[in-house]
Amino acid sequence: MKFVSRLLLFGALGVLLGPAHSACAQTAQAPKNRATADPAADALNRLLAAAQDAVTQNDYATAALDYRQYLEQKPDDAAVHFNLGYAYTALQRPADAQAEYRKAILLDPKMAPAYLNLGLTLLASDPGAAVDPLQKAATLLPDQARPKLFLGTALERGGNLPAAIEQYEAAEKLDAKNVEIRLALGRALLAAGRAADAEQQFHDLLARAPGPADAAPAHLGLARALLAQKKTADAASEFGLYLAARPDDAAAQVERASLLVDLGKYDDALAGLDRAATAGPEGLRALKLRARIFFEQKRYADAVAPLQKAAAIAPRDPDVAALLGHMYLLQRDYAAAIESLLAARALDPNAVDVIDDLVTAEYRAKNYAAALAALDALATHGDLPAGRWFIRAACYDRLEQPVQALEAYRKFLQMNTDENNDMYFEASARVRVLTVELQNRKKR
């Protein structure tokens, strides 16, 4: 029984395997509907003809029914088991499809399309299990590139990058103009840490790309290869070329915006984030990035809103709470700052920058005892700098603990190197006053 090529939609790869790939997806050719001396054979021929017509009309449920009825009479027909598997694949019944492909293989161990389609139906859910049938298909079809491409995909998804690259390279030798193969090879090289090789692969692909539709994914791959080599400006440029063709790719817009921030191009980065936001609510990365831009631009009030949204998305993220507390601190909203900083510290008790901000917020809110407690916590992470000794002294002073205040002021003056700042003058004055006060107490 001959095979005729049909389309097989394989969603995990996002490709259509059409007539040009006759070994990749096929159904059995029904024989001509002719009268015979055997009425039972005539009935079987009519079932196959009806099934073929149903497949032609994309009525796979009817085709599957006809194939099953045929197989009730002819259970050893490998080609029809294959065709039934194909119909089940189109009906998105992968388990049933796999069972039929396996029956076809048992009946005809050299049926390459059955191995191939079995591997394809396994690839999305179990790439490791897909390797063996795809390897068999590639062996039976040594002159075809696509079985090697699919085998490489299964190996890559299973974590075997060296073997995947070997298959992609073999596929490329058979079909050097195939964009899908070259993209897969470039991405695998990048995933394997061979960014320079991936860069060259994407450059070669761009030189051969027949049009913008093929060039866009190559620009994206090249951008990521350049980024892996810390070529930030060039990577941002390639992201821009990709987004010119695919402006609706919100993730790429955010990725490019991140690079633009690193390059100090804050307005361009914000424009990219705004474009990404048209696709739907912003994610955590975009919100953090937007807040960072506002911080760099000293637009502290504007940074609060994206951080509040980020906190709603990720209430257990200590960085978000810490950044929000820092923004409130910069706006002198000390009560709000303390609330956010305490939340951040509860999530990450050892975050030194959070404790340091908490010292400032408590002190400026005139919560002197709380500020001292925060200073004690900060001191467990290393020696306090001069400025923090001044705050310690001032807190003791406000709490009317002159002995501790005098000791802390003196410690500050020993460490201070700037005799023109306000803290120096205040500390010097308070040392003189407190020294006299303590001497007078002793005289009483």
MARKOL-418853 format. One record per residue (C-alpha): residue number from 0; x, y negated, z. Coordinates in steps of 0.5 Angstrom, whole numbers, always signed. Each point is the difference from the previous one (the first is absolute). Example, Ala and Ser with C-alpha at 12.3 -4.5 7.8 and 13.67 -1.06 7.14 Angstrom:
<atoms>
[0; [+25; +9; +16]]
[1; [+2; -7; -2]]
</atoms>
This chain:
<atoms>
[0; [+0; +0; +0]]
[1; [+3; -7; -2]]
[2; [+1; -6; +4]]
[3; [-3; -7; -2]]
[4; [+3; -6; +4]]
[5; [-5; -4; +4]]
[6; [+1; -6; +5]]
[7; [+1; +2; +7]]
[8; [+0; -6; +5]]
[9; [+5; +1; +6]]
[10; [-2; -5; +5]]
[11; [+6; +1; +4]]
[12; [+5; -2; -5]]
[13; [-5; -5; -3]]
[14; [+1; +2; -7]]
[15; [-4; +3; -6]]
[16; [+3; +6; -3]]
[17; [-2; +0; -7]]
[18; [+0; +3; -7]]
[19; [+7; -1; -1]]
[20; [+2; +4; +6]]
[21; [-3; +7; -2]]
[22; [+3; +4; +5]]
[23; [-2; -4; +6]]
[24; [-7; +0; +0]]
[25; [-4; +5; -5]]
[26; [-7; +3; +0]]
[27; [-1; +7; -4]]
[28; [-3; -1; -7]]
[29; [-6; +3; -1]]
[30; [-1; +5; -6]]
[31; [-4; -2; -6]]
[32; [-7; +2; +2]]
[33; [-2; +6; -5]]
[34; [-4; +6; +0]]
[35; [+3; +6; +2]]
[36; [-2; +7; +0]]
[37; [+0; +0; +8]]
[38; [-5; -4; +3]]
[39; [+4; -1; +7]]
[40; [+6; -3; -4]]
[41; [-5; -5; -4]]
[42; [-3; -2; +7]]
[43; [+7; -1; +3]]
[44; [+2; -4; -6]]
[45; [-6; -4; +1]]
[46; [+2; -2; +7]]
[47; [+7; -2; -2]]
[48; [-2; -4; -6]]
[49; [-5; -3; +5]]
[50; [+5; -1; +5]]
[51; [+5; -4; -5]]
[52; [-6; -4; -2]]
[53; [-1; -2; +7]]
[54; [+7; -2; +2]]
[55; [+0; -4; -7]]
[56; [-5; -4; +3]]
[57; [+3; +0; +7]]
[58; [-5; +4; +3]]
[59; [+4; +4; +4]]
[60; [-5; +3; +5]]
[61; [-4; +3; -6]]
[62; [+7; +3; -3]]
[63; [+2; +3; +7]]
[64; [-7; +3; +0]]
[65; [+1; +3; -7]]
[66; [+7; +2; +2]]
[67; [-2; +4; +6]]
[68; [-5; +4; -4]]
[69; [+5; +2; -5]]
[70; [+5; +2; +5]]
[71; [-6; +4; +4]]
[72; [+1; +5; -7]]
[73; [+7; -2; -1]]
[74; [+4; -1; +6]]
[75; [+7; +2; -3]]
[76; [+0; -6; -5]]
[77; [+5; -4; +3]]
[78; [-1; -6; -5]]
[79; [-7; -1; +2]]
[80; [+2; +0; +8]]
[81; [+5; -5; -2]]
[82; [-6; -4; -4]]
[83; [-4; +1; +7]]
[84; [+5; -3; +4]]
[85; [+1; -6; -5]]
[86; [-8; -1; +1]]
[87; [+1; +0; +8]]
[88; [+6; -5; -1]]
[89; [-5; -5; -3]]
[90; [-5; +2; +5]]
[91; [+5; -2; +5]]
[92; [-1; +7; +3]]
[93; [+8; +1; +1]]
[94; [+0; +6; +4]]
[95; [-5; +4; -5]]
[96; [+4; -3; -5]]
[97; [+7; +3; +3]]
[98; [-4; +7; +1]]
[99; [-1; +0; -8]]
[100; [+7; -2; -2]]
[101; [+3; +6; +5]]
[102; [-5; +5; -4]]
[103; [+2; -3; -6]]
[104; [+8; +1; +2]]
[105; [-2; +7; +2]]
[106; [-3; +2; -6]]
[107; [+5; -4; -4]]
[108; [+7; -1; +3]]
[109; [+3; -4; -5]]
[110; [-6; -5; -1]]
[111; [+4; -6; +1]]
[112; [-6; -5; +0]]
[113; [-3; +4; +6]]
[114; [+6; -1; +4]]
[115; [+0; -7; -2]]
[116; [-7; -2; +2]]
[117; [+1; +4; +7]]
[118; [+6; -4; +2]]
[119; [-4; -6; -2]]
[120; [-6; +2; +4]]
[121; [+4; +1; +6]]
[122; [+5; -6; -1]]
[123; [-5; -5; +4]]
[124; [-1; +4; +6]]
[125; [+6; +5; +0]]
[126; [+6; -2; -4]]
[127; [+4; +5; +3]]
[128; [-5; +6; -2]]
[129; [+0; -4; -7]]
[130; [+8; +1; -1]]
[131; [+0; +7; -2]]
[132; [-6; +0; -5]]
[133; [+3; -6; -3]]
[134; [+7; +3; +0]]
[135; [-3; +6; -4]]
[136; [-3; -5; -5]]
[137; [+6; -4; -1]]
[138; [+4; +7; -2]]
[139; [-6; +2; -5]]
[140; [+0; -6; -3]]
[141; [+8; -2; +0]]
[142; [-1; -5; -6]]
[143; [-6; -4; +3]]
[144; [+2; -6; +5]]
[145; [-7; -1; +4]]
[146; [+1; +7; +3]]
[147; [+7; -3; +3]]
[148; [-3; -6; +2]]
[149; [-6; +3; +4]]
[150; [+5; +5; +3]]
[151; [+5; -6; +2]]
[152; [-7; -4; +3]]
[153; [-1; +7; +4]]
[154; [+7; +0; +2]]
[155; [+0; -7; +2]]
[156; [-6; +0; +4]]
[157; [+3; +6; +4]]
[158; [+6; -4; +2]]
[159; [+5; +3; -5]]
[160; [+3; -6; -3]]
[161; [+6; +3; -4]]
[162; [-4; +5; -3]]
[163; [-5; -5; -2]]
[164; [+5; -4; -3]]
[165; [+3; +6; -4]]
[166; [-7; +2; -3]]
[167; [-2; -8; -2]]
[168; [+7; +0; -3]]
[169; [-1; +6; -4]]
[170; [-7; -3; -2]]
[171; [+3; -6; -2]]
[172; [+5; +4; -5]]
[173; [-6; +3; -3]]
[174; [-4; -7; -1]]
[175; [+4; -6; +1]]
[176; [-5; -5; -2]]
[177; [-5; +3; +5]]
[178; [-2; -6; +5]]
[179; [-3; +4; +5]]
[180; [+6; +5; +1]]
[181; [+5; -6; +0]]
[182; [-4; -3; +5]]
[183; [+0; +6; +4]]
[184; [+7; +1; +0]]
[185; [+2; -7; +2]]
[186; [-5; +0; +6]]
[187; [+3; +7; +2]]
[188; [+7; -3; -1]]
[189; [-2; -6; +5]]
[190; [-3; +5; +5]]
[191; [+7; +4; +0]]
[192; [+4; -7; +2]]
[193; [+3; +0; -7]]
[194; [-3; -8; -1]]
[195; [+6; -1; -5]]
[196; [-2; +6; -5]]
[197; [-8; -2; +1]]
[198; [+2; -7; -2]]
[199; [+3; +2; -6]]
[200; [-6; +5; -2]]
[201; [-5; -6; +1]]
[202; [+4; -4; -4]]
[203; [+1; +5; -6]]
[204; [-8; +1; +1]]
[205; [-1; -8; -1]]
[206; [+4; +0; -6]]
[207; [-4; +6; -3]]
[208; [-7; -2; +2]]
[209; [-5; -1; -5]]
[210; [-4; -5; +3]]
[211; [-2; -4; +7]]
[212; [-4; +6; +2]]
[213; [+6; +5; +0]]
[214; [+5; -6; +2]]
[215; [-4; -2; +7]]
[216; [+1; +7; +4]]
[217; [+8; -1; -3]]
[218; [+0; -7; +3]]
[219; [-3; +2; +7]]
[220; [+5; +6; +0]]
[221; [+6; -4; -2]]
[222; [-2; -5; +6]]
[223; [+0; +5; +5]]
[224; [+7; +3; -3]]
[225; [+3; -7; +1]]
[226; [-3; -1; +7]]
[227; [+3; +6; +2]]
[228; [+7; -3; -2]]
[229; [-2; -7; +4]]
[230; [-1; -4; -7]]
[231; [-5; -4; +3]]
[232; [-1; -5; -5]]
[233; [+0; +5; -6]]
[234; [-5; +4; +3]]
[235; [-4; -6; +2]]
[236; [+0; -1; -8]]
[237; [-1; +7; -2]]
[238; [-6; +0; +5]]
[239; [-3; -6; -4]]
[240; [+1; +3; -7]]
[241; [-4; +6; +3]]
[242; [-6; -5; +3]]
[243; [+0; -4; -6]]
[244; [-3; +7; -3]]
[245; [-3; +3; +6]]
[246; [-3; -7; +4]]
[247; [-5; +5; +4]]
[248; [+6; +4; +3]]
[249; [-1; -3; +7]]
[250; [+5; +4; +3]]
[251; [+5; -2; -5]]
[252; [-2; -7; +1]]
[253; [+2; +1; +8]]
[254; [+6; +3; -2]]
[255; [+2; -6; -4]]
[256; [-2; -5; +5]]
[257; [+5; +3; +5]]
[258; [+6; +0; -4]]
[259; [-2; -8; -2]]
[260; [+0; -1; +8]]
[261; [+7; +3; +0]]
[262; [+2; -5; -5]]
[263; [-3; -6; +3]]
[264; [-6; -1; -5]]
[265; [-6; -1; +5]]
[266; [-5; -3; -5]]
[267; [+1; +5; -5]]
[268; [+0; +6; +5]]
[269; [-7; -3; +3]]
[270; [-3; -1; -7]]
[271; [+2; +8; -1]]
[272; [-3; +2; +6]]
[273; [-7; -5; -2]]
[274; [+0; +4; -6]]
[275; [+1; +7; +4]]
[276; [-6; -2; +4]]
[277; [-5; -1; -5]]
[278; [+0; +8; -1]]
[279; [-3; +1; +7]]
[280; [+2; -2; +8]]
[281; [+7; -1; +1]]
[282; [+4; +6; +3]]
[283; [+5; +0; +6]]
[284; [+6; -1; -4]]
[285; [-3; -6; -4]]
[286; [-3; -3; +6]]
[287; [+7; +0; +4]]
[288; [+4; -3; -6]]
[289; [-5; -5; -1]]
[290; [+1; -2; +8]]
[291; [+7; +0; -2]]
[292; [+0; -5; -5]]
[293; [-4; -5; +4]]
[294; [+5; +1; +5]]
[295; [+6; -1; -4]]
[296; [-4; -7; -3]]
[297; [-1; -2; +7]]
[298; [-8; +1; -1]]
[299; [-1; +3; +7]]
[300; [-7; -1; +1]]
[301; [-1; +3; -7]]
[302; [+3; +6; +2]]
[303; [-5; +2; +5]]
[304; [-5; +2; -4]]
[305; [+3; +6; -4]]
[306; [+3; +2; +7]]
[307; [-6; +1; +3]]
[308; [-3; +4; -6]]
[309; [+6; +4; +0]]
[310; [-1; +1; +8]]
[311; [-7; +2; -2]]
[312; [+3; +5; -5]]
[313; [+5; +3; +4]]
[314; [-1; -1; +8]]
[315; [+5; +4; +2]]
[316; [+6; -3; -4]]
[317; [+4; -4; +5]]
[318; [+4; -4; -6]]
[319; [-7; -3; -1]]
[320; [-2; -2; +7]]
[321; [+7; -3; +1]]
[322; [+0; -4; -6]]
[323; [-7; -3; +1]]
[324; [+3; -2; +7]]
[325; [+6; -3; -3]]
[326; [-5; -4; -4]]
[327; [-4; -2; +6]]
[328; [+6; -2; +3]]
[329; [+2; -5; -5]]
[330; [-6; -3; +0]]
[331; [+0; -1; +7]]
[332; [-6; +4; +2]]
[333; [+3; +4; +6]]
[334; [-6; +3; +2]]
[335; [-1; +4; -7]]
[336; [+7; +1; +0]]
[337; [+1; +3; +7]]
[338; [-6; +5; -2]]
[339; [+3; +2; -7]]
[340; [+7; +1; +3]]
[341; [-3; +4; +6]]
[342; [-3; +5; -5]]
[343; [+6; +0; -4]]
[344; [+4; +2; +6]]
[345; [-5; +5; +2]]
[346; [+1; +4; -7]]
[347; [+8; -1; +0]]
[348; [+2; -2; +7]]
[349; [+8; +0; -2]]
[350; [-1; -6; -5]]
[351; [+5; -5; +2]]
[352; [-3; -5; -5]]
[353; [-7; +1; +3]]
[354; [+2; -1; +7]]
[355; [+4; -6; -1]]
[356; [-6; -3; -3]]
[357; [-4; +2; +6]]
[358; [+5; -4; +4]]
[359; [-1; -6; -4]]
[360; [-7; +0; +0]]
[361; [-1; +2; +7]]
[362; [+5; -6; +2]]
[363; [-4; -5; -4]]
[364; [-6; +2; +2]]
[365; [+2; -1; +7]]
[366; [-1; +7; +2]]
[367; [+7; +0; +4]]
[368; [+0; +6; +4]]
[369; [-2; +4; -7]]
[370; [+5; -4; -3]]
[371; [+5; +3; +5]]
[372; [-2; +7; -1]]
[373; [+1; +0; -7]]
[374; [+7; -3; +1]]
[375; [+1; +6; +4]]
[376; [-2; +5; -5]]
[377; [+4; -4; -5]]
[378; [+6; +0; +4]]
[379; [+0; +8; +0]]
[380; [+2; +0; -7]]
[381; [+6; -4; +1]]
[382; [+3; -7; +2]]
[383; [-5; -6; +0]]
[384; [+2; -6; -4]]
[385; [+1; -6; +3]]
[386; [-6; -3; -2]]
[387; [-4; +6; +3]]
[388; [+4; -2; +7]]
[389; [-3; -7; -1]]
[390; [-7; +3; +0]]
[391; [+1; +4; +6]]
[392; [+3; -6; +4]]
[393; [-6; -4; -2]]
[394; [-5; +6; +2]]
[395; [+3; +0; +7]]
[396; [+0; -7; +0]]
[397; [-7; -1; -1]]
[398; [-2; +6; +5]]
[399; [+4; -4; +5]]
[400; [+6; +5; +1]]
[401; [+6; -4; +0]]
[402; [+5; +5; +2]]
[403; [-1; +4; -6]]
[404; [-2; -6; -4]]
[405; [+7; -3; +1]]
[406; [+4; +6; -1]]
[407; [-4; +1; -7]]
[408; [+2; -7; -2]]
[409; [+7; +1; +2]]
[410; [+0; +6; -4]]
[411; [-2; -4; -6]]
[412; [+5; -6; +1]]
[413; [+5; +6; +0]]
[414; [-2; +2; -7]]
[415; [-2; -6; -3]]
[416; [+4; -3; -5]]
[417; [-4; -6; -3]]
[418; [+0; -6; +5]]
[419; [-4; -4; -4]]
[420; [-7; +4; +0]]
[421; [-5; -1; +5]]
[422; [+0; +6; +4]]
[423; [+7; -2; +2]]
[424; [-2; -6; +3]]
[425; [-6; +2; +3]]
[426; [+4; +6; +3]]
[427; [+6; -4; +3]]
[428; [-5; -5; +3]]
[429; [-4; +6; +3]]
[430; [+6; +3; +3]]
[431; [+2; -7; +3]]
[432; [-7; +0; +3]]
[433; [-1; +7; +2]]
[434; [+7; +0; +4]]
[435; [-2; -6; +4]]
[436; [-6; +3; +2]]
[437; [+3; +7; +2]]
[438; [+5; -4; +4]]
[439; [-5; -4; +3]]
[440; [-4; +6; +2]]
[441; [+6; +3; +4]]
[442; [+1; -6; +4]]
[443; [-7; +0; +3]]
</atoms>
